[in-house]
Amino acid sequence: MAAPRSIADETVPALPRGVKFREDKARGRYVLLGPERIFEADPIATEILKRIDGKTTFKAILGQLTQLFTADEATIRPDVEALLTDLSDKQMVTL
C-alpha cells in the first residue's frame, strides 16, 4: 500500500457540496452520504469526520484527536492523513 499523501497543517478539510455526514440512528452508526455513494464510518473515522466543519485546520483537528485518544501526533497523523486523502480521492472530502 502506498504511503498517504501529506496534508499541510494549515489545510482546512471540508465536505463538498452534496456530501453530508449524518447519524444513522436506526443502525446506530454514522455515515458519509454523497451523490450515489455511502461511506459507513467506524468509530475512529466518526471522530475524525465530526471535526470537519470547513473552518478547523488539519493541525487543530490533529490536536483534538491527540487529546481524545491520548496519543501523540506522530502516531495518529499517518492514519488521519490516509483516511482524509482516500476520502478526498473519492470526492467525499475537500482538502
C-alpha positions in Angstrom: 0.0 0.0 0.0 1.3 3.4 -0.9 2.1 6.0 1.8 -0.7 8.6 2.2 -0.2 12.0 0.8 0.9 14.6 3.3 -1.6 17.2 4.3 -0.3 20.6 5.2 -1.1 21.8 8.8 -3.0 24.9 7.5 -5.3 22.8 5.2 -9.0 23.2 6.2 -10.8 20.0 5.3 -14.4 20.4 4.3 -17.4 18.4 3.0 -18.0 19.3 -0.6 -21.4 20.4 -1.9 -23.8 17.4 -1.8 -22.0 15.4 0.8 -23.5 15.1 4.3 -22.2 13.4 7.5 -25.2 12.0 9.4 -26.0 9.7 12.2 -28.0 6.7 11.1 -29.9 6.2 14.3 -31.7 3.1 13.1 -28.4 1.3 12.7 -26.5 3.0 15.5 -23.7 4.4 13.3 -22.6 7.4 11.3 -22.4 7.6 7.5 -21.0 10.0 5.0 -23.5 10.4 2.2 -22.5 11.6 -1.2 -24.1 11.5 -4.7 -24.7 7.8 -5.4 -22.3 6.6 -2.7 -22.2 6.0 1.0 -19.3 5.6 3.4 -20.0 3.8 6.7 -17.7 5.3 9.3 -16.2 3.2 12.0 -15.8 4.8 15.5 -12.4 6.3 14.7 -13.4 7.7 11.3 -16.5 9.1 13.0 -14.4 11.1 15.5 -12.3 12.5 12.6 -15.3 13.3 10.4 -17.1 15.0 13.3 -14.3 17.6 13.4 -14.6 18.5 9.7 -16.5 21.8 9.7 -14.9 23.7 6.9 -13.3 26.1 9.5 -10.9 24.0 11.5 -7.4 23.4 10.3 -5.9 19.9 9.9 -3.4 20.8 12.7 -6.2 21.7 15.0 -8.1 18.6 14.2 -5.0 16.5 15.0 -4.7 18.4 18.3 -8.3 17.5 19.2 -7.7 13.9 18.3 -4.4 13.6 20.2 -6.3 14.7 23.4 -9.3 12.4 22.6 -7.2 9.3 22.0 -4.4 10.2 24.4 -1.8 9.6 21.6 1.0 11.7 20.2 0.5 13.5 16.8 3.3 11.5 15.1 1.4 8.3 15.9 -2.0 9.3 14.6 -1.1 11.7 11.8 -0.4 9.0 9.1 -3.8 7.3 9.8 -5.7 10.6 9.7 -3.9 11.6 6.5 -4.7 8.2 5.0 -8.4 8.4 5.7 -8.8 12.0 4.5 -6.7 11.6 1.4 -8.7 8.5 0.5 -12.0 10.3 1.0 -10.6 13.2 -1.0 -9.7 10.9 -3.9 -13.4 9.7 -3.8 -14.6 13.3 -3.7 -16.2 12.9 -0.3 -13.9 15.5 1.4 -12.1 18.5 0.0 -8.5 19.3 1.1 
